Amino acid sequence: MSETINQPEQDTGAALGASTASTGAYRRILSKKRFRRLWYAQFVSGIGDWLVIGFLMPLVTTLSGGSSFAVAGILIAKIIPALVFSSVTGVLVDRFDRRKVMIAADLVRALLALVLITTNSLAVIYIVVLLMETASLFFWPARNSLIPYLVDEDDITAANGLAYTTQQASMLIGLTAVGAILAGFEAAVRALLAADVPIVGKFVGLFAPALLGPRAGVVLDVFTFLFSALMVASIKVKARPTHMAEGERALDMSLIGKDVIESFRFLGEHKELRGLLITIGLAILGGGAIVPVGFNYVQDNLTGTLPFAEQVPILQQLTASPAVFMLVFMAMGMVVGALFVPRLEHAIRLQLLFAGSVAAFGVALLGFASVNTYWVAGIFAIIAGACIATVTVAGNSYVVRTTADELRGRVFTAMESVIKVSLLLSMVVMAPLADLMGKVIQKAIDTYNLAPSSVTMTGSRLTLQISALIVLGAAVYAFKTLSWREADPEATVAVTAERGDDDA
């Protein structure tokens, strides 16, 4: 469901492609019918994915009685498949027609999504999300492998860039317009019922309970998967490798989880890179709490809405779920950060850009966790998102400029493993901590007969503030550990080559 979590390594390269691709290249590749159908499939399906996220988080919060760990369970279920199975899915994808793999993944996800229409069981929700993410692990590598069959070789970079941009756009639209999209869908369903067309009315009436209300987002997600499958099925291309090495015929199940093991073994051999990745790991350990814990924090602590929201009907619809809409602020910040970071990385020393961005993220998270007004917290969320983008780009640049070419693949693999493990630990540690802190504060309120309205400190707020201190600690560690690098590319290339010989 969330390709942004599952495909960070691919997205990094795609993002670089997006920055270099021209509008003319986009027009050229979109003029190709086969690629355009793939693009339609990804765009519509991506919007549906984020509509479901907008539905599941409030639902899980309600079913669990406001537990941060229950919300974190959704993210844990999304992370585990990539952490365990990413080593083998690529091997499996290369054994079949990529187009058929995508169709099968879409149909499986559509069937699984149907389960979410009626269930109120947290265990079932987590299992469904985990299985959908497992299917997604096959869909996205197959999509990336299919692109070269649909465009000219010179346009592959632009096509990857457009795929990445579309991925981000669908996330923004799905989160931003969740209220408006569901309202429009409900209006269409009611219009069909009012039209009193015998066959259509009977069919719609049969499923009306699920088609009206918040679970309509799940129904729409099912439709988007089916639409995606139809679009991919209409692409006439044979995308299966014609030759396979003898050693690749047998699937080696020992590959499961091997990336993670090899990554941490590699870290033990390289001191400076270990410092970089420990910094990233600590920053994510603290910063990862902003989604599951921040969701409850917005509901429990923040008051008000966006300025002028009451006077603008469309803005009211967009902010129908304030906690979900807070993710939009972060996404906006990531877009802004991605646009401006390329200019900064050639003007600021790498250590300052990387460690400074981690520090700024910690400050933004602390500000987010310490205010009471919704729109002010939104500003801090935008800053946090921009810092996340800056840390990502600066970290990638640091690896490129300090690592020999023959080691970079292993370093980036190690980085992705650290990110996944740290995010998983953040969900497992910080979210339960928020629930525990909430119980301690509630017990103190009951013991001392305090008025709940007079207590501004909540478990989610205190946990986010602790998380911010962890991120700031990561920044201090980065400043002490990383070697200074000039921003001049010519100077750093020489350092890279020299260090690469030593590492080799």
N, C-alpha and C positions, 0 to 999 in steps of 0.2 A: 504494500500500500504506500509505503513512504520511500520512494526511490532516493530521496535526498539523504536518507540515512544509510541505505544499502549500497549506494554507488558513489562514495566520496572519491575513490581513486579515479574512476572514469570521469566524474564530474570535473575534477581538477583540470584534466586535459581538455575537456570540452569547454570549460570556462575560458581557457587560454585561446581556444579556437574561436569562441564567441567574441573575444576582444579584437581579433584580427580580421574576422569576416566582414565584408562590406555589405551594405544594403543591396547592391547589385548582385552579389553572389547569392543572397537569400532569395531574391526574386527569381534568379536563374534556377535554383534547385527546387523552389516551390512550383515552378512551371512544369516540372516533371510529374506526371500523374501518379506514378507509383510511389514516389517519395511523399507527395502531397497526401496520399491516403494514409501512409504511415504517420505523418505529422498530425492529421486529424485524429487518428486513433489515440496517439499519445496525449494530445491536448485535452480531449474530452474525458478520457479515462483519468487523467491527472486531476482534473477538477472534481470528478466524482470521488476520488480517493480522499481529498481534503474535506469534502462535504461530510464524509463518514467520520473523520477525525473530529470535526465540529459537533457531531452527534454523540460519539462514544464518550468523550471526556465528561460532558455534563451527566450523561446517563450513568457512567461508572461512579461519578461523585455522588449522585443520588442513591444508587444502590448500595454503596459502601458507607453511607452516612458521613460523607465528607472526608474520607481517608486519602491522604496524599499518596500513600503507598499503593492504593488501589488504582489511582490514575497512572502511577509509575508502572504498574503492571502492564498497561497497554504498550508502553515504550520498551519494557523488558521483552515482551513477546515479539516486538518488531526487531530487536537487536539480536536475539539468540540465533535465529537461522543464519544470518550473515556471519556471525562469529564462528559457528560450527561447520556450516556446509559450503561456504564460499569457495573452498579449495576444490570441491568436486563438481559444483554446478557448471563451471566453465567447461570442464572436460566432457560432461554429459551433453551440453549444448552443442559442442563441436561434432557430436556423433549423429545428429539429426538435422533435418531441414529446419533452418532457423524460423521460417515463416510458420511451420506447423507447431513448433515449440511455443511460439507466441500465442497462437490460437488456443492451444491446449491450456496454457497458463491463464488466459482470459476466461475460458469456460470454467475452469476449476475455481477461479476467484469469484465468478458470478454465482456459482452454486453455493460456495461458502458464505458469501455475503447474504444470501437468502436466509441463512440461519439467524442472522442478527435482527431480522424483522420481528421475530416473536420472542426471543429468549430474554430473560432477566437474570440469568445465571452468570456471575462473574467468571467462573471457571470456563464455561462454554465460550464466553466472549474472548477470553485470553487464548483459548485453543484455536478459535476461528482466526483471530488476528495472526497467531503464529503460523498457521497453515497457509494463510493468504500471503504472508511475507515469504514463506518458503517458495510458493509459486512465483512470486515476484522475482526471486533470485534467478529463475530461469528466463523470465520475460525480458529483463533489462539487458543482460549479456547478449541474448538473441537479437534484440533490437539493434544494439551497437554493432553486432556482427552482420546484420542485414543491410545496414546503411551503404557499405561499399558496393553492394549489388545494385543499388538504386540510383546512384549518382556517379558522375565522372570522377576519376581519380583526383583531379585538381580541386574538386569541390568537397572532398571528404571532410576536411577541416571545417569548412563553412557549415556543412550539414551537421557535424557534431556540435558545433557552436549553437546552431539553431535549435537542436534537440535539447541542449542544456538550458537555453533561454526559455524555451517553451515549458520546460519542467518547472522553472521558477515562476513563470507567468501563471501556469495552472494552479500552483500553490497559492499565489496571491489572490487569484480570482476565487478559488474554492473557499479560502478562509474569509476574504473580504465580503464576498457577496452571498455567503451562506444563507442569511436571512432573506435576501431578495430572491434568490433562486428558489428556495423552498416555498416562498409566498407565491411566486409565479406558477410553480408546479401545482400547488394546491388550488389556485384559481382555475387552472386548466382542467383539473380533475372535476371540480365542482361544475364547470361549464359542461363537461361531458355528461355528468349526471343529470343536469338540468335540461339537456337537449332531448333526453328521453328516447334515444335511439335504442331499439330493443336489444340487439346483440351487444353493442358497445356498452350500453348502460348496465346490462346484466354483468358483463365481464368486469367493468370498472367497479360496480357496486360490490362484487364479490371480494375485491381486494381493497375497498375503500378505507377500512380502518388503518391499513398500513400505508395507504397513499396519502392520507391526511395526517398532519402532525409531524413531530420531529423525526420519526422513523422513515419519513418520505426520503430523507437523505440516503438511507440504505437502499431503498428502491431505485433511486436515481443512480446509485453506484452500480447496481446490478445492470441497469440499462447501459451505462457507460462501458462496462466490460463487454457486453454483448455487441455494442456498437463497434468497439475496438476490434473484436474478433471478426466481425463482418468486413471491416475495412481492410484488415490484414489478409483475410481470405480472398479479397478481391484483387490483391496484388499478384500479378502473374509473374513469378520468378522462382527459379529453383535455387535455393540457397543452402545446399548441403555440400561439405567438402568432398571432392571426388577422390582424394587420396588420403590415406591415414597410415602413419608409421606403424610398423609391426608391434612396437612396444606400447602403442596407445590403444590397442584393441581390447585389452583387459582393464577394467576399471579397478584401480587400487584404492580400496576403502580406507587404507591407512592414511590417506591424504586428509581425512576429516580432522579439522582442527590443527593441521600441521603448520599452517601459516602463522598462527599465534605462537606456537612453541618455537619455531625457527626465528620469529621476530624478536622474542625476548632473549633468546640465545645470542642473537646478533648484537643486541644492545649491550650485553656484558663485555663485548670486545672493543667498543668505541666510546671513549669517555665523553668527548664533547657532544656527539650526537645523543648520547644517553642523557646529557643535561638538557638538550633541546626537547627530547621526547618526554622526559620526566616533567618538565615545565608544562607541556601540552596536557599530559595526563592529570596533573594537579589542577590545572585550569578547568578541565572538563569535569573532574570530580566535583569541584565546587559549582561551576557554572551550569552543569547539567541539571541542577535542581530547579532552575528557573522555569521549566515547563511543568512538571508534576506538582511541585510545591507552589510555584507561582500561580497556578490555576486556582487553588484554594485561597491563596493570599489575596488575589483580586476580588474574589467573592466575599471574603471575611473582613478585609481591611479597607478597601478603597471605596470612596463615595463619589457621587457625581458621574458625569459622562463627558463626552466631547463637547467643546463649546459650540453653541448654536445647533446641537443635535435635535433639540425639541422643535426647532423652527424648520428643519429640513427633513421631510418625510423619508427620503431615500437614505439619509444618514441614520435615521432611527432604525430602519430595516437592517442596514449594514452592521449596526452595533447591537443587534438584538441579543447577542450573547457576548457580554463585555469580556469575559474571561478568554473566550476563543479569539475575539477580535484583538486582544493584546498580542497574540502571535503575529498578527498583521504588522504591528509596529516593529517587531523584531525583523520580520521579513523585509520591510521597507528599509530598515537600517542596513541589512545585508546587501541590498541592491545598491544603496548609496555608497557603502564601503567598497564594494566591488568596482564601482565606477571610478573612485578617487584613489584607491591604493596604488594602481600602476604608476601614478604620478609621484606618489610619496616615496616609493621604494627606490627611486633613482636619486632622491634628494636627501634622504635620511639614512644614517648608518643602520645596518641590518639589526644589530642588537637593540638599538634604541627603538626602532620601528616595531620589532617583535615583542620585546619585553615591555616597552611602553604601551603597546596595545593591550597586552595582558593586564597591566596595571589599570589602564583606562576601563577595561571590562569589569575589573573588580570594583572600581569606584562607581561605575554605572549601576552595577548590581546592588551595591550598598545603598545608593540613592533610591533605586527602585524599591528596595525593601524597607525604606525609612519614611516614605511619604504616605499621605492619606488620600490624596486627590487623584482620581483616575487619569486625567489628561496629563498631569505631571509625571505620573508613573509611566505613561505612554512615551513621553520624551526620553526618559531614561532607558526604556526598552529599545527605542530607535538607536540610541547611542550604543547600547550593548550589542545590537545586531551589527552595527558598523564595525565595532571592535572585533567581533567574531570573524567577519570577512577579512579584516586587516591581519589578524593573527594567522588566518589560513594562508593568505597569499605570502605574507612575510616568512612564515615557516617553510613554505615550499621553496621560496627564493633562497632561504638560508641553506637548505639542503642542496640545491642546485649549485650554489657558489662555494660550498665547503666540502663537497663530496665528489670523489672520482666517478666518472661516468659508469664504470663497471660495478659500482656499489649502489648507485642511486635507486635501482629497482628494489633492492632489499631494504633500503632506508624507507622508501615510501610505503612498502608493504608493512614494515615495522610501525610506521606512523599510523596507518589505518588500524592495525591491531591494537595499538595503545589507545586510540580514540574509542574503539568499540568496547574494550575492556573497562576503560575509565568511565564511559557513559553507563555501562551496565552497573558498575560499582556505585556510581552516583545514584542510580535508581534504587539500588538495594540498600544503601546506607542513608542517604539524605532524606528520602521520602519517609521511611519509618521513623527517622529522628524527628521529623516535623510532627508526626502523629503522637510520638512520645512526649515532645515538648508541649503539645496542645493539651494532653491529659494532665501534665504537671501543672500548667498554668490554670486549668479548670479546677484542679484540686485546691490550688492556693486560693482561688476566688471563692470556692465553697467553704474552705476552712476559715477564712477571715471575713466572710460575709461581705465581699466587695460587690459593688454594682458592676455588672459586665460591661456596661457602656463606658465606665470610667477606666477600664483596662485596655490600653491600646496595643499592648504586646500580646501577640498570638503565637502559637507554635510555628505556623508557616512563616511569619515575619522573622522570628528569632532564628529559624533554620536558614532562611535566605541571607540573613546578616552573617551568620557563621560561614555560609558558603562563600560570601563575598570576601571574607578574611582569608579563606583558603586560596582563592584566586589571587589576592594581593600577595600572599606568601609565595605563590608560584612565580609572580613577577620579580620579587626580591631574589629568589633562587636563580632566575634567568639572568638577572644583572650580574650576579656573582659568578655564574658558571660559564656563560657563553663568551667567546673571544670577540673582540671588536672587529668589525669589517667595514671598510669604506664602501660607500654606495656606488663608486665608479666601477662599472662592469669590467673594464679592462684590467683594473687592479685586482679584482676578485677572481678573474679567470686564472691568473697566474697562481694565486693562492690555492685555488681549487686543484689545479694540476699538481702543484707541489705536495699538497696534503694527500691527494689521491695516490701518489707514488708511495707515500709513507704507509697509507692504510693498506694498499695492495700488498 
